[in-house]
Amino acid sequence: MAKIRLTRLFTFETAHTLLHYDGPCRRIHGHSYKLEVTIIGTPLVEEEHPKNGMVMDFGDLKAIVQEHIIQQFDHALVLPQGSPDDLLELLRKYEHRLVLTPYQPTCENMLIDFQHRLKQFLPDYVKLHHLKLWETQNSFAEWYAEDNR
């Protein structure tokens, strides 16, 4: 049976800061992220099945990514857990949406996080093939399952 890759593109707005970084990204700033999610599998061959001919319904893939990544990160401020308490207290006081991560929220680390989140919710009949996270129009990071075996 032929293996087919499906890719779905998602966009979301997120701000972050990089603690102890020596460049301008040490300040809170935002990005219009683009996330490409690619899965791989074999198209279903069951004539009477509503998903006949599909590796996975694009709508089902969209629902998983929306629930486990986009809803949490869109219009949120992503900060590492070691961020100053007075900053966190002030942000919470003004009801800012915060995502505290156990990692420095770089594009690279966010991809590692995203692949962990997605792998546990994808159906058994598909595998996560790769992720690409665009931080700017010109800069992105990629995660490939093949590179991480």
N, C-alpha and C positions, 0 to 999 in steps of 0.2 A: 504494500500500500504506500502511496506517495505521502510524504510529509509536506505539510503546508505551514507557512508562517503567516500569522495575522498580526497586524499592527494597528493600534488605535492611538490617536493623538489627544492629549488633554492639555488644558491651559489653566493656570491659577496664579494668583497674585500673593506673594509672600514677602515679608520683611525678615531680616536677620541681622545679626552682628557676629563678628568673629573675635572672641576674647583673646587678648594677648597678641593679636596679629599686628604686624608692623606696617601695614598699609592702610589706605582709606576705608577698607571694609571692616575696620575695627569699630566704625561708627554704625549706628542703626541705619539701614538702607533697604530698599525693596527691589524686587525683580518681578518681571512678567515671565514666569517659568513656563516652559513647554516640556511635557513628559510624553515620550513615546514608549508604549508598552507593547512588546512583541512576544507572542506565544507561539508554540509549535505543536502540531498534532496531525492526526489523520482525519480527513472528512468522514463523517458518519455515513454509512451505507445501510439505510433502512427505509425502504420506499414509503412506508406509511407514517414514518416518524416526522413530526413537524420540523425537526432540525436536520432532516436528510440533506446530505451534501455539505454540511457545515463542520468546520473544525470546532468552532464555538460561536454562538450567537454574539455578534458585536454588542448587542444590548446587554447581554449577561456580563461580558467583560467590562463594559462601561459601568455597570452597577457596582461591581467589585472594586474597581479603582476609585470610583466616586466615594463609596462608603469608607474605604480603609486608608485613602490618601487625601483626596481632594477636599472632602468635608472637614478634615482636621487641619489642613495646611492653608487652605484658601483664605486670604485676608487675615492671616495670623502673623504674629511676631514669633519667630523661632529663635530661642536662646538656649545656650548650653546650661545644664543644671548648676554649674558653678557661678552663675551670674550673681552680681551683688544683690543682697537682700533688699537694700533700700530702693534699688531700681525696680525689682519685682513687685515690691509693696506699692510703689507709686503707679506702676502700670495696672496692677489689679484694682487699685482704688478708682481709676478712671475706666475700668471695665474693658481694658484691651484684651484681645484674644491672644493667649500665650500658648505656645507649644514648647515645653522644656525637654530638651534631649540629653541623653547620656553621652553625647558626642559634640564635637565642634561642628556646627551646622554648615559645613562646606557642601558644595554640589556633590562631591565624591561620597561623603558620609551620608548624605540624604539618599543617594542611590542605594547604598548598602542597606539602609533602613527600609526603603521602599521594597526592595526585593524580598526581604524577610516578611514584611507585611503581606505582600501579594502571594507568595508561595503557599502560605497556610490557608488561603481562601480559594485558590484556583481548583477547579475540579480535577480529579485524577487522570482524566483522559487527555489533558493538555499539560505542557510544561512551559515554564517561563523561559524564553529564549534569550531576550536581552531587554535592557532599559536604556533610554537615552534621555538625559535631563539637560535641557537648554537653560542656562542661567541668564544669558544675554543673547542677542541676535547672532553674535560671533563666537560664543563660548559654550561648550557643553562637555559633559562627562558621560561615559558609557559603562555599563555593567553587562557582561556576557556570562551566561551559565557555563559555557564551554571553558572559559578562562578560570573558573572557580571550582573545578572538579577535584 
